[in-house]
Amino acid sequence: MTGGVHPKPQRLRPVVPAVLALGANLGDRAAIIHDAVDALARTDGVTVDAVSTLFTTPALKPGGIDPDAPEYLNAVALIHTILPPHALLDAVNSIENAFGRVRTERWGDRTLDIDIVDYDARELDDERLTLPHPRAAERGFVLVPWLDVDPDAVLVGRGRVSDLAGLASDRDTVVPFSADRGGAR
């Protein structure tokens, strides 16, 4: 361009992989998780690559399994994103809020929970976000669905997901969801 204004070069944001864990134990759990995945796919800067089978798990509270609370459905989604970690957190929190997520009780019953389990194998710990998710390495309800979509997965700083899943104390309570049986074990 002669005599004109030269356009400013654009910096492209890298596309990075991330792992999201989804869970719901209130309402039409299967529909909520499927609709949440659709909402993720419509999010600017996010591409959903794979979604695990749905798994049924008992409700886990700070004191352990709560047999009186509704069971969870859990899934894992593998995505690619150009969003930085905190922007991805804002996006998933917005989706949770759109599905009526209320945060009144730690580990309380919920219509939808979306956790960032892994973001480009990065480690991060600040007031808003810890990566990888601090308890993912111990939770069969995250690890088993993750293996369903990525049998060779590795959780940064923790090891192979298949090894971690074998050690998870709740691994035997994670069972494939059966709509025919209403998800009962």
CORCORNOR-V468805 format. One record per backbone hydrogen bond with DSSP energy under -0.5 kcal/mol. CO is the residue of the C=O (numbers start at 1). NH is the residue of the N-H. Records with the same first field share a line. If there is no record, write none. Layout:
CO: NH + NH
This chain:
10: 12
14: 16
16: 81
17: 120
18: 79
19: 117 + 118
20: 77
21: 115
22: 75
23: 113
24: 73
27: 29
28: 32
29: 33
30: 34
31: 35
32: 36
33: 37
34: 38
35: 39
36: 40
37: 41
38: 42
39: 43
40: 43
43: 46
45: 82 + 83
47: 49 + 80
50: 78
54: 177
55: 74
56: 175
57: 72
59: 61 + 66
61: 64
64: 61
65: 67
66: 59 + 69
72: 57
73: 24
74: 55
75: 22
76: 52
77: 20 + 79
78: 49 + 50
79: 18
80: 47
81: 16
84: 88
85: 89
86: 90
87: 91
88: 92
89: 93
90: 94
91: 95
92: 96
93: 97
94: 98
95: 99
96: 99 + 101
97: 100
102: 104
105: 108
110: 25 + 26
113: 23
115: 21 + 117
117: 132 + 133
118: 19
119: 122
124: 131
129: 126
131: 124
133: 136
135: 138 + 139
136: 139
138: 140
139: 142 + 143
140: 144
142: 146
143: 147
144: 148
145: 149
146: 149 + 150
150: 153
153: 161 + 162
154: 156
155: 158 + 159
159: 155
160: 164
161: 165
162: 166
163: 167
164: 167 + 168
165: 168
168: 171
170: 173
171: 174
173: 175
175: 56
177: 179
178: 181 + 183
179: 182
181: 184
